[in-house]
Amino acid sequence: MTSRQSLSIPRRKPSQARSRQAVEAIVDASAQVLEQRGYKGATTNRIAERAGVSVGTLYQYFNNKDEIFDALIEQEAARYLQALGQAMPGPEIPHREAIRTLLEAAYAHHRLVLGVRLVMRNLPSTAYGERSRTIRQEMHRLVVQFLESRGPLPGLDDLSLAADVFIAQCEGLTYLGRVQRSPQELIDILTESLGRYLLGGNAE
């Protein structure tokens, strides 16, 4: 049975506190190994070693590294979206400052987000598609919420479309840009670009 085929077959579910701790340690370790070694170098042996568990223990809960990374994506997506929601600036914050605040929250875990995207591309297409749709829908909802909190914006009647443009600009510059840029550089560029798009001639 291949790694991809076995992704849909769950292993033992962690029911006791010690079991839950082991699963959390394995998933957290997979993120650290992913950052340091990349997807190919993130073997189950290295993940188990970093987690401080035996390989046998790891295989009690996960069939392979793809299952571990699927759990990592679910965990990190939830944390990422929660962080964005908590960082949502209030209507009293000036527009450009509010845009920067949201971008800073989005890029706080930039390296891990890049690694997670790489992992998602290696997952079976059904898992990748489902995860991508769920994350993008929640991202879109948060950006629409952000735009609504800004009150009427000049020339922006369709906030759903504006949210799509907002997300597309961020993803395009981050993942498709010709030049690799640091998170701070991306935040600076996107604050200016999105500010011009969303605010028009508004100096705030």
C-alpha positions as CSV (number, residue, x, y, z in Angstrom):
1,M,0.0,0.0,0.0
2,T,1.4,3.4,-0.9
3,S,1.8,6.4,1.3
4,R,-0.9,8.2,-0.6
5,Q,-3.4,5.4,-0.5
6,S,-3.1,4.9,3.3
7,L,-3.7,8.5,4.1
8,S,-7.4,7.9,4.5
9,I,-7.1,4.9,6.9
10,P,-6.9,6.3,10.4
11,R,-4.7,4.8,13.1
12,R,-5.4,4.6,16.8
13,K,-7.2,7.6,18.2
14,P,-5.5,9.3,21.2
15,S,-8.0,8.8,24.1
16,Q,-5.8,9.3,27.2
17,A,-3.9,12.3,28.2
18,R,-0.5,10.6,27.6
19,S,-1.6,9.5,24.1
20,R,-2.8,13.0,23.3
21,Q,0.5,14.4,24.5
22,A,2.4,11.9,22.2
23,V,0.3,12.9,19.2
24,E,0.9,16.6,19.9
25,A,4.6,16.1,20.3
26,I,4.8,14.2,17.0
27,V,2.8,16.8,15.1
28,D,4.8,19.7,16.6
29,A,8.0,17.9,15.9
30,S,7.0,17.4,12.3
31,A,6.8,21.2,11.9
32,Q,10.3,21.7,13.3
33,V,11.8,19.0,11.1
34,L,9.9,20.4,8.1
35,E,11.4,23.8,8.6
36,Q,14.9,22.4,8.9
37,R,14.9,19.5,6.5
38,G,12.1,20.2,4.0
39,Y,9.4,17.7,2.9
40,K,11.7,15.0,1.6
41,G,14.1,15.2,4.5
42,A,11.3,15.0,7.1
43,T,11.3,11.3,7.6
44,T,9.3,9.5,10.3
45,N,12.6,8.5,12.0
46,R,13.6,12.2,12.3
47,I,10.2,13.2,13.4
48,A,10.1,10.5,16.1
49,E,13.6,11.5,17.3
50,R,12.6,15.1,17.6
51,A,9.4,14.3,19.3
52,G,11.2,12.1,21.9
53,V,9.2,9.0,21.0
54,S,10.0,5.7,19.4
55,V,9.2,5.0,15.8
56,G,6.9,2.3,17.0
57,T,5.0,4.8,19.1
58,L,4.7,7.1,16.1
59,Y,3.2,4.3,14.0
60,Q,0.6,3.6,16.7
61,Y,-1.1,6.9,15.7
62,F,0.0,7.6,12.1
63,N,0.5,5.3,9.1
64,N,3.1,7.5,7.5
65,K,4.5,11.0,7.3
66,D,1.7,12.2,5.1
67,E,-0.8,11.5,7.8
68,I,1.3,13.4,10.3
69,F,1.6,16.4,7.9
70,D,-2.2,16.3,7.3
71,A,-2.7,16.6,11.0
72,L,-0.1,19.5,11.0
73,I,-1.9,21.3,8.3
74,E,-5.2,21.0,10.2
75,Q,-3.6,22.3,13.4
76,E,-1.6,25.1,11.9
77,A,-4.5,26.3,9.7
78,A,-6.7,26.5,12.8
79,R,-3.9,28.4,14.7
80,Y,-3.2,30.7,11.7
81,L,-6.8,31.6,11.2
82,Q,-7.4,32.1,14.9
83,A,-4.4,34.5,15.1
84,L,-5.8,36.5,12.2
85,G,-9.2,36.7,13.8
86,Q,-7.7,37.8,17.1
87,A,-5.5,40.4,15.4
88,M,-8.5,42.0,13.5
89,P,-8.1,45.7,14.1
90,G,-11.1,47.7,15.3
91,P,-12.8,50.5,13.3
92,E,-11.0,53.1,15.4
93,I,-7.6,52.2,13.9
94,P,-6.6,54.3,10.8
95,H,-7.0,52.4,7.5
96,R,-3.4,51.9,6.5
97,E,-2.4,51.0,10.1
98,A,-5.2,48.5,10.1
99,I,-4.0,46.9,6.9
100,R,-0.5,46.6,8.2
101,T,-1.7,45.1,11.5
102,L,-3.6,42.4,9.6
103,L,-0.6,41.7,7.3
104,E,1.8,41.4,10.3
105,A,-0.5,38.8,11.8
106,A,-0.6,37.0,8.5
107,Y,3.2,36.9,8.0
108,A,4.1,36.1,11.7
109,H,4.7,32.5,10.8
110,H,5.8,33.0,7.2
111,R,8.4,30.2,7.0
112,L,6.1,27.6,8.4
113,V,3.2,28.6,6.1
114,L,5.6,28.2,3.1
115,G,6.5,24.7,4.4
116,V,2.9,23.8,4.9
117,R,2.0,24.8,1.3
118,L,4.8,22.6,0.1
119,V,3.4,19.6,2.1
120,M,-0.1,20.2,0.8
121,R,1.2,19.9,-2.7
122,N,2.5,16.4,-1.9
123,L,-0.7,15.2,-0.3
124,P,-3.3,13.3,-2.4
125,S,-5.3,15.6,-4.5
126,T,-8.6,15.0,-2.6
127,A,-6.9,16.0,0.7
128,Y,-5.2,18.9,-0.8
129,G,-8.4,20.2,-2.4
130,E,-10.4,19.9,0.7
131,R,-7.8,21.6,2.9
132,S,-7.3,24.4,0.4
133,R,-11.0,25.1,0.0
134,T,-11.6,25.2,3.8
135,I,-8.6,27.5,4.4
136,R,-9.4,29.9,1.5
137,Q,-13.1,30.1,2.5
138,E,-12.2,31.1,6.0
139,M,-9.5,33.5,4.8
140,H,-12.1,35.1,2.5
141,R,-14.6,35.4,5.4
142,L,-12.0,37.1,7.6
143,V,-11.0,39.6,4.9
144,V,-14.6,40.5,4.2
145,Q,-15.1,41.0,7.9
146,F,-12.1,43.3,7.9
147,L,-13.4,45.3,5.0
148,E,-16.8,45.6,6.6
149,S,-15.2,47.0,9.7
150,R,-13.6,49.8,7.7
151,G,-17.0,51.2,6.8
152,P,-17.8,52.5,3.3
153,L,-14.6,52.4,1.1
154,P,-14.4,54.6,-2.1
155,G,-15.3,52.6,-5.2
156,L,-15.7,49.3,-3.4
157,D,-19.2,48.1,-3.7
158,D,-18.5,44.4,-3.9
159,L,-16.6,43.5,-0.8
160,S,-16.5,39.8,-1.7
161,L,-14.6,40.7,-4.9
162,A,-12.4,43.1,-3.0
163,A,-11.5,40.3,-0.6
164,D,-10.5,38.1,-3.5
165,V,-8.2,40.8,-4.8
166,F,-6.8,41.3,-1.4
167,I,-5.9,37.6,-1.0
168,A,-4.7,37.3,-4.6
169,Q,-2.3,40.2,-4.2
170,C,-0.8,38.7,-1.0
171,E,-0.5,35.2,-2.5
172,G,0.9,36.5,-5.9
173,L,3.6,38.6,-4.4
174,T,4.5,36.0,-1.7
175,Y,4.6,32.9,-3.8
176,L,4.9,34.0,-7.5
177,G,7.2,37.0,-7.2
178,R,10.3,37.0,-9.3
179,V,12.4,38.1,-6.3
180,Q,12.3,36.4,-2.9
181,R,11.5,39.0,-0.2
182,S,11.5,38.9,3.6
183,P,8.2,39.1,5.5
184,Q,8.8,42.7,6.4
185,E,9.5,43.7,2.8
186,L,6.3,42.0,1.8
187,I,4.3,43.8,4.5
188,D,5.7,47.1,3.4
189,I,4.9,46.6,-0.3
190,L,1.5,45.1,0.3
191,T,0.5,47.8,2.8
192,E,1.2,50.4,0.1
193,S,-0.4,48.4,-2.7
194,L,-3.5,47.3,-0.9
195,G,-3.8,50.8,0.7
196,R,-4.0,52.3,-2.8
197,Y,-6.5,49.7,-4.0
198,L,-8.8,49.8,-1.0
199,L,-8.6,53.5,-0.1
200,G,-8.0,55.3,-3.4
201,G,-6.9,58.8,-2.5
202,N,-7.6,58.5,1.2
203,A,-4.4,59.5,3.0
204,E,-5.2,57.2,6.0
